Amino acid sequence: MKSTGVRLARGLALLALGLSLPAFAAESSVPLLSVTPGAGGQIIGVPGTSLPWLLLFPFLPALLLAFTAFTRIAVVLFLLRQGLGSQTAPPNLVLMGLAVLLTIFVMSPALKTINAEAYQPYLAGSLSFNAAAEQAAEPLKSFMLRQTRAEDLSLFLENSGAGGKPIDPASIDLRQIDSVPLAALAPAFLTSELKTAFQIGFMVILPFLVIDLVVAAVLTALGMIMLPPQLVSLPLKLLLFVSVDGWHLLVGSLIGSF
């Protein structure tokens, strides 16, 4: 299990570099620092060619998460906590950890493919960095296409100058993935994921909303207007969620949605 996790992490690292590669020059290596002799000794500077890389590095984790199943899972989990009416339980760290673990589970087929077809050949020297980066992007683009709505993809394709014809992602063969530019696929995928997450979140929140309405109506009828309805509805919502094995149903539904 530990070695598998290490391989997946290495695959993600290669994928991060692969996703950042097309944005800049096609050089195989970019010096991050330059050292030149000066009057008082050596002068360390940042070459202009490496400046885009330095600016992109802090955003690589966010970009990787945006290109995976993390967005849908995280949004649904936080909407669940909002529906329960609890602002601190489960804590943000727990929800983020669960979202990351579920993301790794959902993305494991793509990550294993990246490790086997891109990272390991790159380590063995049989693939150059550029070729390994292109090879690593294919499984991820395949996953993104399967989860992207045709209308969202068509919207970004029309505005990217790649053609205005609506494209059905389900009709695109894996051999034609290169024909879909990542610049249009990435925002279309993220837009589709947000819409799907809100749809799932609505179904999750709806039973809790009914409980809130019933509790508020009962308290108002009893004249207990000074008692916060949330104080009464929170135990009832927790009881409902636990009695139906809510975590099992929610996690199973999230995994099945992919």
N, C-alpha and C positions, 0 to 999 in steps of 0.2 A: 504494500500500500504506500509506503514511504517513497519507494523508487518511482512508482507511478505518479505520485504527486510532484516529485522533482522533474520528471519528464514533461508533465503538463505545464509546470512553471517555465521550463526552458522553452517549450513551444510557444507560450504566451510572449516571452521575451523576444523571440525571433519574429513573431507576428507583429509585435509593436514596432520593431525596426522596419519590418516589411511594409506596414501601413504608412509609415512616415517617409519611406524611400521615394515614392513617385512624386511627392510634393516638391522636391528639390532637385538639385543637379544629379546627374547620373554617375557621379564619381563613386567609386567603390569605397573610398575612405576619405573622410573630411577631418582635417586637424582642428581640434577644439581649441587649442591654445597655440600661440606662436611665441617663440623665444628668440629675441634678437639682441645682439650686443649693443650696449649703450655707453654713454660717458661714465655713468656711475655704476656700471655693472650690466647685468642682463635685464632686458625689458620684456615682461610677459604681457601679451595682448591677446585679443580675440579676433581672429580673421573674419572678414565680412562673409565668407562662404559658410562659416560654421555658426553664424548668428541665428539663422532660422532653426537649426537643430537645437541650440540652447534654449530658444523660446518655446520649442515644441515639447521638450522633455517633461516639463511639469504637467502637461496636459495629456500625456500618453496614457496614464491609468484611466482618466475619464473617457478618452476616446475608445480604449479597449472595452470598457464597461458598456459604452453606448453601442458597440458593435456586437454585443452578446445578449443573452437572455436576461441580464441583470436588471434592465430598466423595467420590464414588465413585472418581474418578481418583487422588486423593491417597492414599486408604487402600490401594488396590491397589498403588501404587508403593512405599509404605513397607512393605507386607507382602512385596513382592518382595525388597526389600533385607534384610528380616529372614530370609527363606527362604534367601537366598544366604549368610547368616552374616557379612556385612560390616556393621559398625556405622557406618562413616564414608564408605564409597564405594558409590554416589554420595553426595556431601554433601547436606545438607538443602536448601541453596540451589538446587542443580541440580534436585532432585526437585520442589521447590516451583515453580521456573520452568517445568519441563516440564508440571506439572499445570495451571498458569495458562494456558500456551499451548494445551494441548489443550482446556481449558475454553472459551477464546475461540473455538477452531475449532468445537467442538460447538455452542456457543451462538450462533454467528454468524447463523444465520437469524433467531432471535428478536431479537438485538441490532439487526440491520438493519431489522427491522420496527418496533422501538421508535424507532429513529432516524428512519425515514421517516414513521411515522404519529403520533408523539408529540413527539419533540424538535424536528424541523424546523418543524412547525406551531406549536409553542410559541414558537420563535424568531421566526417570521413574525408572531406576534400573532394568529393565527387560532384558537388554543386557549388557554383559561385554564390556570393551573397545575394546578388540581384536575382539569380535564378531561384534560390531558396526562398527569397521573399515573395516572388511571384507564385511559387508553388504553395507557400503557406497561406496566401490570400484566397486561393480557390475554394477550400472547404468552408471558410468563413463566408464567402460570398454566396455559396450554395445554401448555407443555412439562412442567411439574410433574405435571399430571394424567396425561400419557402414561406417566410413569415411576413413578407411585404405585400400589401394590397396593391392590386393593379392600378387603381386610380391614383394612389399616392406616388407610385413609381412613374406613372405617366405624367403627373404634375411636374416632377423635377426633371424628367427627360425633356419635356417641352421647354422649360426655362433654361436648360443647360445647352440647348442647341444640338442635342443628340437625336432629334427627330420627334415629331409630335404624335406619332401613332401610339394608342394605348397598348400596353404590353401585359399579357397575363403571365405572372411569374411561374404558374404551374405548367405553362406550355413551353417554357424555356428549358432546353436540354442542357445538361451539365457541360457539354462541350461548347456551348454558346455563352457561357458565363462571361467570358472576356469581352463580349459585345456590349455588356451593360457597364457603364462607367461607375466606378466606386463613388465618385463625387455626387452622383445622382442617387445611387443605391443606398448610401449611408443615411442621409436625411430622410429618405422615403421609409427606410426600415424603422428608424427611430420614431417617426410620426405614426406609423402603423402600430408600433409597440405601445405608444402612449394611449392610442385609441382603444386597443385591446385591453390594456390595463384598467382603463376607466370603465369599460364595459364589465369586466370581472369585478371591479371594486363596487360598482352599483349593485350587482347581485349579492355581494357580501354584506354591504351596508343596509340593504333594504329590510331584512328581518329585525335588525337593531333599531331602525327608524320606527318600525311598527311598535316595538316595545316602548320606545320613548314617548310616542303619541298616546299609547294606552295609559302609561304611568302618569303623564301630565294631565290627561283627562280625569283620571281617578282622583288624583290629589286636588285638582280644582273642584271636583264635585264634593269632596269631603271638606272643602274650605281650608285645606292645608297649603295655602299659597306661600307661606314663608319657608316651607321645606323644599330645598332644591330637588327637582325631579331626577337629576343625574345621580344624586345620592341613593335613590331607591332603585333606579333602572340599572345601574352598574352591576349590582349583584345578580339581578335577573338575567342580564345579558351574558355575564360570565357563566351562570348556570346553564343557559341555553347552549352556549358555545361548547362547554365541556360535555354536556349530555349527548350532543350529536357527534362528539369526537371531531370538533371543528378543525384542529390542526391537521389531522389525517386527511380530512376531506379537502381542505384548502391546498395543502401541499400536493396531494394527488391530482387535483384539478389543474394546478399550475403546471405540473410536469406533463400532464396529458394535453394541455393546450398547445404544446410545442410539437 
